[in-house]
């Protein structure tokens, strides 16, 4: 399936270059033939210097964080996982080290309590489209002031990173606090999805993805991962400081369902547990 960008380009009969190797001589020759004044990068892999240094005005990138915070491949996910209440977007000129170039413009946005990674992504992409257009116009009219990222860390604040999400990052540890697990679920929803293993008293086990939760502070003497359910309408799990109400989930190979729908087709009682 083509990306929306490629689909649009093909409909408009715009050329699309998709080299496996970004240093391939034929690709470099084709790209240089366009004689571009400026290149814009959004959600793409790391470019070699021969590409980003080609245009007279350079190449700028749109990044989904307030740089220098959350440099890396997963800024939206990591900001939510870490419980941030604010993030934003940044346009900056590319340089040798990833996400470290001089900043052109930034815009802040609140992370709402109900946001998951998908919802925040959709708000940021709309904001980002406008900022890219504004950045291009500012470069065209030479109406901008560059800001080095090192100047933004003089207050000694912690530099938070946003490395790529791997499978191990998605596993839920039920010994953690409800807020930590809730934020992990939000930060990985809808993809790649936080997951756990649902175990029956008969020794069966099922991989389950969790997409939406609600934390309930509660004093309860039970081991982390113990299931609390009436078998019909709710499915809760004991965590370090209360219980986490599982609201939407998906058993491996099945559809994503709300909990009451899930329980209509899958029998779970309080002898089950999550690991």
Secondary structure, DSSP 8 states (H G I E B T S, - for coil): ---HHHHHHHHTT------SSTT-HHHHHHHHHT--S-EEEES-----HHHHT-STT-EEEEESSSTTTTBSS-HHHHHHHTT-SEEEEEEEE--SSTT-S-EEEEEEEE--TT--HHHHHHHHHHHHHHHHHHHHHHHHTT----B-GGGGGTT-----B-----GGGGB--TTS-HHHHHHHHHHTTTTT-EEEEEE-TTS-EEEEEEEEEEEEE----S-TTBEEE-SSS-EEEEETTEEEEEEEEEETTS--EEHHHHHHHS---TT-EE-
